Amino acid sequence: MAGLTLDTAGALAAARDLGAAGWVAAELLLAVRIGMAEGSAARREGETI
């Protein structure tokens, strides 16, 4: 995920503000990070074609 950043502390705070707690907040962050990585990979694939 070179070049991608995620404010983990801020994202956790936002998840908790939305009512997520504990592992639910961690799962939400994981989903966001996976989505960022997949989007980055898709853009890279598009550039090489």
N, CA, C and O atoms as CSV, one atom per row, in Angstrom:
chain,resi,resn,atom,element,x,y,z
A,1,MET,N,N,0.832,-1.187,0.000
A,1,MET,CA,C,0.000,0.000,0.000
A,1,MET,C,C,0.872,1.245,0.000
A,1,MET,O,O,0.624,2.191,0.747
A,2,ALA,N,N,1.862,1.235,-0.818
A,2,ALA,CA,C,2.762,2.377,-0.893
A,2,ALA,C,C,1.996,3.623,-1.303
A,2,ALA,O,O,1.198,3.597,-2.240
A,3,GLY,N,N,2.243,4.686,-0.608
A,3,GLY,CA,C,1.599,5.950,-0.928
A,3,GLY,C,C,0.226,6.145,-0.308
A,3,GLY,O,O,-0.332,7.240,-0.372
A,4,LEU,N,N,-0.319,5.108,0.285
A,4,LEU,CA,C,-1.625,5.226,0.928
A,4,LEU,C,C,-1.449,5.375,2.425
A,4,LEU,O,O,-0.641,4.679,3.039
A,5,THR,N,N,-2.198,6.274,3.000
A,5,THR,CA,C,-2.139,6.446,4.450
A,5,THR,C,C,-3.543,6.416,5.027
A,5,THR,O,O,-4.512,6.796,4.369
A,6,LEU,N,N,-3.632,5.967,6.245
A,6,LEU,CA,C,-4.897,5.937,6.954
A,6,LEU,C,C,-4.629,6.385,8.377
A,6,LEU,O,O,-3.824,5.782,9.086
A,7,ASP,N,N,-5.296,7.430,8.788
A,7,ASP,CA,C,-5.176,7.912,10.166
A,7,ASP,C,C,-5.912,6.923,11.061
A,7,ASP,O,O,-7.113,7.050,11.296
A,8,THR,N,N,-5.169,5.936,11.558
A,8,THR,CA,C,-5.779,4.854,12.323
A,8,THR,C,C,-6.465,5.360,13.580
A,8,THR,O,O,-7.588,4.956,13.880
A,9,ALA,N,N,-5.801,6.237,14.313
A,9,ALA,CA,C,-6.405,6.760,15.542
A,9,ALA,C,C,-7.679,7.538,15.228
A,9,ALA,O,O,-8.690,7.392,15.915
A,10,GLY,N,N,-7.626,8.357,14.198
A,10,GLY,CA,C,-8.813,9.127,13.804
A,10,GLY,C,C,-9.932,8.232,13.308
A,10,GLY,O,O,-11.104,8.467,13.600
A,11,ALA,N,N,-9.563,7.196,12.550
A,11,ALA,CA,C,-10.573,6.268,12.039
A,11,ALA,C,C,-11.220,5.479,13.172
A,11,ALA,O,O,-12.429,5.246,13.156
A,12,LEU,N,N,-10.418,5.066,14.161
A,12,LEU,CA,C,-10.985,4.374,15.324
A,12,LEU,C,C,-11.931,5.284,16.093
A,12,LEU,O,O,-13.005,4.860,16.518
A,13,ALA,N,N,-11.526,6.535,16.269
A,13,ALA,CA,C,-12.387,7.494,16.976
A,13,ALA,C,C,-13.699,7.689,16.225
A,13,ALA,O,O,-14.767,7.744,16.834
A,14,ALA,N,N,-13.615,7.792,14.893
A,14,ALA,CA,C,-14.832,7.962,14.090
A,14,ALA,C,C,-15.722,6.733,14.191
A,14,ALA,O,O,-16.942,6.853,14.304
A,15,ALA,N,N,-15.114,5.548,14.151
A,15,ALA,CA,C,-15.896,4.312,14.270
A,15,ALA,C,C,-16.595,4.254,15.618
A,15,ALA,O,O,-17.755,3.852,15.704
A,16,ARG,N,N,-15.900,4.651,16.658
A,16,ARG,CA,C,-16.515,4.633,17.997
A,16,ARG,C,C,-17.620,5.680,18.096
A,16,ARG,O,O,-18.643,5.444,18.739
A,17,ASP,N,N,-17.418,6.837,17.462
A,17,ASP,CA,C,-18.468,7.860,17.447
A,17,ASP,C,C,-19.721,7.346,16.756
A,17,ASP,O,O,-20.836,7.740,17.097
A,18,LEU,N,N,-19.527,6.457,15.776
A,18,LEU,CA,C,-20.663,5.880,15.058
A,18,LEU,C,C,-21.287,4.709,15.805
A,18,LEU,O,O,-22.270,4.128,15.345
A,19,GLY,N,N,-20.708,4.357,16.972
A,19,GLY,CA,C,-21.289,3.312,17.794
A,19,GLY,C,C,-20.559,1.986,17.742
A,19,GLY,O,O,-20.941,1.050,18.442
A,20,ALA,N,N,-19.512,1.880,16.926
A,20,ALA,CA,C,-18.749,0.630,16.865
A,20,ALA,C,C,-17.836,0.546,18.081
A,20,ALA,O,O,-17.301,1.555,18.539
A,21,ALA,N,N,-17.668,-0.651,18.591
A,21,ALA,CA,C,-16.795,-0.825,19.760
A,21,ALA,C,C,-15.940,-2.063,19.583
A,21,ALA,O,O,-16.346,-3.017,18.919
A,22,GLY,N,N,-14.763,-2.049,20.173
A,22,GLY,CA,C,-13.896,-3.222,20.219
A,22,GLY,C,C,-13.568,-3.793,18.861
A,22,GLY,O,O,-13.109,-3.080,17.969
A,23,TRP,N,N,-13.807,-5.095,18.705
A,23,TRP,CA,C,-13.419,-5.774,17.475
A,23,TRP,C,C,-14.207,-5.279,16.282
A,23,TRP,O,O,-13.730,-5.371,15.151
A,24,VAL,N,N,-15.414,-4.750,16.506
A,24,VAL,CA,C,-16.207,-4.225,15.380
A,24,VAL,C,C,-15.481,-3.048,14.737
A,24,VAL,O,O,-15.426,-2.940,13.512
A,25,ALA,N,N,-14.922,-2.167,15.568
A,25,ALA,CA,C,-14.160,-1.033,15.042
A,25,ALA,C,C,-12.915,-1.524,14.306
A,25,ALA,O,O,-12.558,-0.980,13.262
A,26,ALA,N,N,-12.261,-2.539,14.841
A,26,ALA,CA,C,-11.071,-3.092,14.188
A,26,ALA,C,C,-11.434,-3.717,12.840
A,26,ALA,O,O,-10.692,-3.564,11.870
A,27,GLU,N,N,-12.560,-4.413,12.771
A,27,GLU,CA,C,-13.015,-5.009,11.510
A,27,GLU,C,C,-13.339,-3.924,10.494
A,27,GLU,O,O,-13.048,-4.079,9.308
A,28,LEU,N,N,-13.934,-2.837,10.943
A,28,LEU,CA,C,-14.241,-1.720,10.052
A,28,LEU,C,C,-12.956,-1.135,9.473
A,28,LEU,O,O,-12.881,-0.861,8.275
A,29,LEU,N,N,-11.948,-0.944,10.317
A,29,LEU,CA,C,-10.671,-0.429,9.843
A,29,LEU,C,C,-10.024,-1.390,8.850
A,29,LEU,O,O,-9.470,-0.957,7.839
A,30,LEU,N,N,-10.090,-2.677,9.128
A,30,LEU,CA,C,-9.517,-3.662,8.213
A,30,LEU,C,C,-10.208,-3.595,6.857
A,30,LEU,O,O,-9.542,-3.656,5.823
A,31,ALA,N,N,-11.509,-3.473,6.847
A,31,ALA,CA,C,-12.253,-3.379,5.593
A,31,ALA,C,C,-11.854,-2.135,4.808
A,31,ALA,O,O,-11.725,-2.185,3.584
A,32,VAL,N,N,-11.659,-1.022,5.505
A,32,VAL,CA,C,-11.237,0.216,4.844
A,32,VAL,C,C,-9.855,0.042,4.234
A,32,VAL,O,O,-9.623,0.442,3.093
A,33,ARG,N,N,-8.935,-0.554,4.989
A,33,ARG,CA,C,-7.571,-0.746,4.488
A,33,ARG,C,C,-7.548,-1.693,3.293
A,33,ARG,O,O,-6.807,-1.459,2.338
A,34,ILE,N,N,-8.349,-2.757,3.330
A,34,ILE,CA,C,-8.418,-3.687,2.209
A,34,ILE,C,C,-8.979,-2.971,0.981
A,34,ILE,O,O,-8.478,-3.147,-0.130
A,35,GLY,N,N,-10.003,-2.176,1.183
A,35,GLY,CA,C,-10.577,-1.411,0.076
A,35,GLY,C,C,-9.579,-0.440,-0.528
A,35,GLY,O,O,-9.524,-0.284,-1.748
A,36,MET,N,N,-8.787,0.215,0.315
A,36,MET,CA,C,-7.767,1.130,-0.185
A,36,MET,C,C,-6.730,0.368,-1.001
A,36,MET,O,O,-6.317,0.833,-2.064
A,37,ALA,N,N,-6.310,-0.787,-0.521
A,37,ALA,CA,C,-5.313,-1.582,-1.232
A,37,ALA,C,C,-5.853,-2.084,-2.569
A,37,ALA,O,O,-5.144,-2.055,-3.575
A,38,GLU,N,N,-7.108,-2.547,-2.583
A,38,GLU,CA,C,-7.699,-3.040,-3.828
A,38,GLU,C,C,-7.861,-1.913,-4.839
A,38,GLU,O,O,-7.629,-2.112,-6.031
A,39,GLY,N,N,-8.255,-0.744,-4.378
A,39,GLY,CA,C,-8.384,0.404,-5.274
A,39,GLY,C,C,-7.048,0.810,-5.865
A,39,GLY,O,O,-6.955,1.137,-7.048
A,40,SER,N,N,-6.021,0.787,-5.042
A,40,SER,CA,C,-4.682,1.121,-5.518
A,40,SER,C,C,-4.206,0.107,-6.547
A,40,SER,O,O,-3.635,0.482,-7.571
A,41,ALA,N,N,-4.437,-1.171,-6.284
A,41,ALA,CA,C,-4.027,-2.220,-7.220
A,41,ALA,C,C,-4.783,-2.089,-8.540
A,41,ALA,O,O,-4.200,-2.275,-9.608
A,42,ALA,N,N,-6.064,-1.774,-8.473
A,42,ALA,CA,C,-6.862,-1.618,-9.690
A,42,ALA,C,C,-6.352,-0.442,-10.520
A,42,ALA,O,O,-6.297,-0.520,-11.747
A,43,ARG,N,N,-5.982,0.634,-9.853
A,43,ARG,CA,C,-5.447,1.786,-10.589
A,43,ARG,C,C,-4.120,1.439,-11.240
A,43,ARG,O,O,-3.866,1.824,-12.381
A,44,ARG,N,N,-3.258,0.700,-10.509
A,44,ARG,CA,C,-1.974,0.297,-11.085
A,44,ARG,C,C,-2.167,-0.617,-12.292
A,44,ARG,O,O,-1.459,-0.479,-13.289
A,45,GLU,N,N,-3.110,-1.543,-12.213
A,45,GLU,CA,C,-3.386,-2.432,-13.342
A,45,GLU,C,C,-3.875,-1.641,-14.537
A,45,GLU,O,O,-3.520,-1.950,-15.675
A,46,GLY,N,N,-4.669,-0.645,-14.298
A,46,GLY,CA,C,-5.179,0.192,-15.384
A,46,GLY,C,C,-4.078,0.994,-16.058
A,46,GLY,O,O,-4.160,1.272,-17.254
A,47,GLU,N,N,-3.061,1.363,-15.314
A,47,GLU,CA,C,-1.963,2.143,-15.875
A,47,GLU,C,C,-1.048,1.300,-16.737
A,47,GLU,O,O,-0.428,1.817,-17.667
A,48,THR,N,N,-0.949,-0.013,-16.443
A,48,THR,CA,C,-0.012,-0.859,-17.176
A,48,THR,C,C,-0.599,-1.407,-18.463
A,48,THR,O,O,0.145,-1.907,-19.306
A,49,ILE,N,N,-1.896,-1.331,-18.638
A,49,ILE,CA,C,-2.530,-1.899,-19.848
A,49,ILE,C,C,-2.420,-0.916,-20.991
A,49,ILE,O,O,-2.888,-1.197,-22.094
